[in-house]
Amino acid sequence: MADRHAGLSKVLFLGRRSGESDLGESVRRVIDKRAEVVFQTPESHDEAACVIVDLNDTGLEEPGSAQRRLVDEVLLKWEKLPHVLLLGAERRGMTEYNRDYGPLGRLSEIQLFTELCPEYHSFLPLPCLSADIANLVTACRDQVVRDNPFLGFASAVSDCGSLAGDVAKWLGKLSVQDSRSGGKSRATTPWAEAHGRELRHAAGQLASKSTSNGRVVTVFEKATTIFGTAGEYTLPAVVESKKRDESHGRIDFHIQLYSLLIGLVRHKKRLALTGEGCVNVCLIEDNLEDSRLYLHRFRLEELLTGYVGQDRVRFWQWDGGHLRSLKATLESELADAGGAQPAVFVPPKPVSSNGDGSLASFDDIDCVVVDLLLKDGVRYYNGIDFVRLLTNTHPEVPVIVLSKSTDACDLKRSFGGGASYYILKERVLTLLDHYYDYLDELGKLVWLIRDEGLRRNLLGNLRYWHFKRDLLWFGNKCYHIVDHAFNHMSNVWNITQQVVYPLLTRPGARYEDDDLYAFCAAVWLHDIGHKGNARYGVPHEVRDAHPLLSAELILQNQLDYRIPLQHSADRGSNPYSYPAFTRERSGIARLRERIAERGTLTLVEKVALLVAFHKDNCPILNSESLELGRIPLDYFEGGSRSGQLNTLESIVGTDSNLLKYAALLRFIDGLDISRYRVGDRNERGERRRVVERDLAFHFRALRSEVERLVIAIQLRPGKSEEFRRLFFTNVRDAILTRQHVPSDVRREQDSFLHGLDEHPDLETYLQLVKHCCYLSVQTGHFDLHASIDRLEIGFLPGAAPRLHVRYHSNRSRAELLDSSVVGVKEYWEPEAKSIAAHLLGFKSKDKDHPGYVMDKLKKSERILSEHWFTLDADDIVLHSSDEEELRRGDVTEHLQATSRP
């Protein structure tokens, strides 16, 4: 093991003289700086931990060249090497390497499987960031045992070979003949009759070159042939260059085959994940037997049914008579009139294998395909009307518009009505791939929920909330701060996909469906409390208590938020509706009582608890109570700080999975720093003006609160003036000049209070001071968010999950390190820091400053490190606009250099 670890610092670069090209020099410079590796000579490549192949090297185009032989030799061993990284294949064009047999002839295969099975492969097209190469090599160096991304390539081909065999058999049945045989082209299916020319071109392009009497004997004789050729046509550059070619129809057919292959592989993966092997598609079409759509359905059924004993795609049609009856049924459901008959679907006739007399309802349907133009007798219908009705009545069922129209207005109206996808009829082979593509874009984490009812409900909620955004955000009392509306929720959901999905799909990972559903729902609902309620309506109260307000909204409106009544405890009247919540009887107190009485948690209670504890000052663990800032009063029994503190641990127990999900939500929520949360320059300017006015308003409220305290304490005139100076004038001046209340002001206040006979109630006062400090630093946070274009999160290779966080900025390295360009600070910090120092942290002479991301981690470090992942400060990266990477050490070096006399 020790010898292997020593070899992990060695990299072999195969390019023009291993580094004399511009690319080679760039790779060497960055890897030398970041990865601290040793470049090997080509003769010693057997010991290399990472082999980088520069496909831009012109020497690789010559089959007999020494460089080509060396690359061939390395590629033949790729399954035995820890890592092989191919650079530049897309830019050069895969076709240049497919003219002859040999290892380089398999590059299009590799490219295809990079997209089909990314868990097996690693691929960096050019142009790419040299820093990406450095990160990959660093991971190889730091990890003692590294899984080879190419390991399993052969098994992947074998695993998918039966899929390619299905395609081969299907195309073989078409009996496409070469015109040189003297016979006319003929085909055995309606679709082949319509596409005979495409198939003849496909046969000539894709078949083996062996012929018998001029007739093509086999189409797609080997699995690798179809994968390799389809992979060739996935390259954007190749496709773009071929579009203007006279053989465009043939190229389009290859692209469809590639899309079909991806759909088949994705379906097989979904089958392994959920155990469900059939996609039930409902067709809303006026003439299924004679229309062109029927031919498309027929060819899909012929290809996709009967695979390993299960249907791949099964088609259904409305069994209630005319289209007007289906429309009336859906309209009745939407109006909630009751008495509407449930929709019933039957297999369309004639069918190839589904004539078993079975019936289906919307509970069985996975996808609806709607024709854009429908006719029922003499009456025409717009398919978009059905799209709108289905989106509102059955949001859990994605709707795909299938039409021959390429009009941009039709596309716009389709998506505006709620369509999930729009597919041209002549490209129907892409249906399965696009169906899964849409679901993955919506959130592939949903598919880890094994319970079909919960999964469909969550899928429906995600679609519904995308089109009914007001349900999540119908009022905001904190309108002046960074966005907490739909954009923020969508960003947090995307971060969740990047973090949680890899964690839960690791070998041995365990989770409960209820807990995962509650977590996913909490991601979307955690900030809805910003609208306030009858109890809290002013900004400083709403900002402080919004997690609790979100939880109370969910408890009171479970059905409005479409959280299923899964357990028997949910049945009957809602116990959280009446009486209304109060500070003394808040949602947290009511939850604690009911859970203690019943001993179990309902689904809505799990969602509410995760939401209620997502903010930093809402304690998850009992041990956190001394480490957090000022905890809202509602989390104490009786609404008094003398009452028992309700932590999440004290409510659900120490072994509950909700503890780790709450910690994860808190961390992920804090990662969302993005320019989309502050809008463009005009919106940021308006926010600044609103903050200035709001700060002035809250200073007036602070003065009024101080006057109220003067009267309540009944101070003598001399003492009254001192109280006003200590608790208002000094505080206001400190916030306006320093953006925080310094410790000397607080000490004076404490000394004054100790001299009083009775300690006043300062709850409202302290809340107002905190909010004024919070408002005073918002301008810097607007600039911080505006400087970040996107966030990338991934996991470094290894047995234990280790997170890697990278922020991409639109500012240069110098700007990110200069606090005079953008100064960022939290309201409790004495000085503003640069963007890099704020995000990454640094070390000073007397203190270790963790940085924003690490500080978020430390709030729940014990839970996250025990159950989820670890994160090292060096794994947090800030990428500048001039392609420089900043880490914590760079900030420390910069501060030390600039502080020298």
Secondary structure, DSSP 8 states (H G I E B T S, - for coil): -HHHHHHTTEEEEESGGGTTSHHHHHHHHHHHHHT--EE--GGGGGG-SEEEEETT-GGGGSTTSHHHHHHHHHHTTTTTSS-EEEESHHHH-GGGGSSS-SGGGGHHHHHHHHHH-TTT---B-SS--HHHHHHHHHHHHH-SS---TTTTHHHHHHHHHHHHHHHHHHHHTT----GGGSS----SSHHHHHSHHHHHHHHHHHS-S-EETTEE--SS-SHHHHHHHHHHTT-HHHHHHHTTSTTHHHHHHHHHHHHHHHHHHHHHHHHHHHS---EEEEEE-S-TTTSHHHHHHHHHHHHHTTBTTB-SEEEEEE-SSSHHHHHHHHHHHHHT-S------EE--SS-SS--S---B-TTT--EEEEESEEEETTEEEEHHHHHHHHHHH-TTS-EEEEES---HHHHHHHHHTT-SEEEEGGGGGGHHHHHHHHHHHHHGGGGG---HHHHHHHHHHHHHHHH-GGGT-S--S-TTSS--SHHHHHHHHHHHHHHHHHHHTSTT----HHHHHHHHHHHHHTTGGGG--SS--SHHHHHHHHHHHHHHHHHHTTTTTT----SGGG-SS-TTTSS---STT-HHHHHHHHHHHHSS--HHHHHHHHHHT-STTS-SSGGGGGTSS---GGGBGGGSTTS-B--HHHHH-TT-HHHHHHHHHHHHHHH---GGGT-SHHHHHHHHHHHHHHHHHHHHHHHHHHHHHHHHHT--HHHHHHHHIIIIIHHHHHHHHHSS--HHHHHHHHHHHHTSSS----HHHHHHHHHHHHHHTHHHHHHHHHTEEEEEEEEESSSS-EEEEEEEESS-HHHHH-TTTS-B--TT-SS-B-HHHHHH-EE-SS-EE--HHHHHHHTTHHHHHHHT-B--GGGEEEE-TTS-EE-HHHHHHHHHHHT--
